[in-house]
């Protein structure tokens, strides 16, 4: 395998494209694709949201609109993640690249999804196309920490968020709750929520702060904030004694909630809960 500085440059561009789907592709991975011919980009794309066209298809469509370059025929495809080989909500991208007549495939990492896991690479190679990779694999993995962990270990990728003062305090000496974080930190929290499939909190956050635990578009500070906030994460509340009041603010939003109790609450407490 011979990888040049130019290959690294275009793969890095594919990663930047993949990042555009940072808040919208769940549960699918973020993927970027760049098609290059004679040193020029003839098509590029990224996976925008689950159930819609994958990055390779967007790039091929863009290349097809560039008649001066005769589409993607003879091009090198740089893809941050191995092209898929199975038919789900969309067709296999490996076959789409083969049908488009690319001359070479460079991939960032092998897809850990058992439905793919090297099959896409094998399909492209079997078609007589040169395949090189992995390239910048650590960067490729960093694009999709949750997806990679779920596929490789069948476990979620967990982030722990804590707000505290520089000396490790979370409340006033009296025990009074105090808003510690500033606007920038709160925007960071919103962006982390928008990247998550679920938010887990103890019931005390509801009892003390009446937290809604939603993604709020006006606090994200993103150009695509409305789109990023459109799919809200599941809110999971750990409440062993089911103390959460039904008047809590979080119940006013029409987004999913999972209440987890210890199984020892009485029928009166359970009455009325779905």
N, C-alpha and C positions, 0 to 999 in steps of 0.2 A: 504493500500500500504506500503510495507516494502522495503526501499531502503538502501543498504549497502554501505560501503566505496568502495567496489570493483565495485559496479554499477557506482559510481561517477568517478572512475578511467577509466573505459571503455567508459563511455559517453564522458569524456574529450578527449579520444583518437579519438572518432568519430568526435568531433568538429575539431580536428587537421587535420583529413583527409578531412573534408569538406572545410577547408581553402585552400586546394590545388586547388580547383576550383574557387578561388577568382576572377580570371580575365577571366574566360572562359565560365561560365554557363549561362550568361545573354541571355534571360530574365528569365530563370529558377532559382530557389533558389540553393544555395550551400548546399549539403547534404553529410554526411559521415555515413558509416555503418560498424559495427564491429560484427562479429559472434564469440561467445565464448562458448567453451565446456570444462567442467572439468577444468576451470580456464585458459585455453589456447586459444589463438586466432586461429581459423581455417580458417577464411576468412575475408577480409576487402576490402573496396572500397569506391569510392567517385564519385559523378556526375562530369563528365569532361566537357561536353558541351551539349547545348540544342539539342534535336533531337536524342541523343545517349542514351545508357543504363544508368539507374539510379544507385545510389550508392548501393542499395540492390542487384541488379542483378550482379554488379561487385563483390560484396562480396560473393554471392552465387556461382558464377563461380569459384572464388578462392577457396572456400571451397570444391567444387566438384573436384578440382584438388588435394585435400589433402585426398587421399583414406584412410590413416591411421586413420583418424578421422571420417570416414563414412559420409563425407560431412557435411551438416548443420543440419542433423536430431538430434533432442534433444538439439540443441544449444539455447543460448540466443542471440537475435538480439538487438544490441544497435544502434538506428538510431537517428540522430540529429533532424530530422523532421518526423512527422507522415508519414508512407508509403502511397503513393497515392492509390486511389481506382477506378480510371477511366482509360479508354483507350484513349490515345492521340497518339503521335508519337511512344510511347512504351506502353506495357501492364501494368496492375495494379501491383504495387510492393507488395501490401498486399496479393494478391493471390499467387504471386511467393513465398513469405515467408511461406504461408500456405502449398503450394504444396511441399516445401522443408522439411517440418516437424519440424519447430522450436518449442521449448517448451515454450518459453517466449519472449515477446517483451517489450523493454524498450525504450521509445521515449523522445526526448528533449522538443518538443513543438507540439501542434496541428497545422496542416496545415491551415492557414487562407484562402486558396483558397476555394471559395464556392463549387467548384467541389469535394473537399475532405472534409474538415471541420468536422472531427470526423468520417467520413464514413470508412476510412481505419482502424481506431482503432476498430470500430464496427464489421467490417468484420473479423478481426483477433480474436476478443473475441467470435464471433459467431461460430468460428471453434473450440472453446474449448481451446484456447491458453491463457495463463496468460499474461495480459497486465498491465504494470506499467508506470506511468508518469503523468504529465510532470516532467522531471528531469533536473535541471540546466537551467530552462526555459529562464532566462535573458540572459545567454550565448548563448543559441540557437537562440534567437531573434536577438542578436547582429551580428550573422553571415549573416543575410539577411535583413538589415534595409530597403533597397529599396523595396524588394519584400513584406515584411510585411506591410509597409505603403501603398503600392499600393493596396494590397488585403483588408486591413482593412478600409482604408479611401479613396481609389480611388484618391490618391494624390501622386505625386513624392516625393522622399526623396532628399532634396536639400542641397548641400554643397556650402558654399561661400568661394572662394579663393581670398585673397588679399595679395599683396606684399607691405610691407612698412617698413620703418626704425623703430628703437626702440622708437623714439619720434613721431611716427604716420605720417611721411611724405611719399609721394609716388613719388615725383619728386624733382629736384633741385630747389633752390629759383627762378631761372630764368624761371622755367617751363620746362626746358630740361628733357627729359626722362632719367632715370638712372636705369641700371640693378641692382636691390637690392639683389635679392636672389642668394645664392651660389649653388654649384653643388648638395649638399644633399637635399636642399629645392626643387630644380628643379626636382630631381629624385622623390621626394614625390609627386609633382604635376603630373608627368607623371603616377605614379601609381594610383593616384586618377582619372585621365582621363581614364585609362584602366579599372577601376571599374565602369565607368559611361556609361549610355545609351546615354546621350547627354551632350554637353558643350554649355553654353549660354554666349555670350559676346556682349558688345556694339561695335558699328562700330569703335569707336575711337581706340580700340586695333589694328584694322587692319590699320587704317589710320596712326597711330603713329609708330607702331612696325612691321607692315606687318606680324602679327602672323599667323601661319598655323593652330594652335589649333588641331594638330594631336597627336596621341600616337606614340612615337618614340622608337623602340625596344632598340636602343643602349644607351638610357638614363634611361631605367627602372631599371637596376641593378638587374635583376631577371634571374634565371637559365632557365626559360621558356619564356624569353622575346619575342621571335619571335611569339610564340603562343599567348601570352597576347596581342600583338599589332596587331594580324591578323584581329580582328573585331574592326573597328574604330567606335567611337561614332558619332552620328549625331551632326553636328556643326550648331548652331543656332545663327544668327547674328541679333541683334536688330538695325535696320537702318531706322529710321522713314522717312528720305528723300532720301533713296536709293543712298547714296553717295559713296558706296564701289566701288573702281575701278575694272574693269574686268581683270586688270593685276595683281591683288593681288595674293600673293603667295599661299593662301589657295585654289585657283581654279586650281592649278597645281597638286593637289592630287585627285585621283579618289575615294574620300570618300564623303558621302552625306552632303549637305548643305541646310539649310532652311533660307532664307532671309525674315525678318519680317519688313514691312514698315507700314506707317500710313494710307495707302489707298488713299492718296491725291497726289501722284506723277503723273506727266503727262505722256502721251503716249510716248513721246520721251525718257523719262527715262526708261520706261518699255520695249521699243523696244529692241529685241534681248535676253531678259531674258526668260528662259523657263517658 
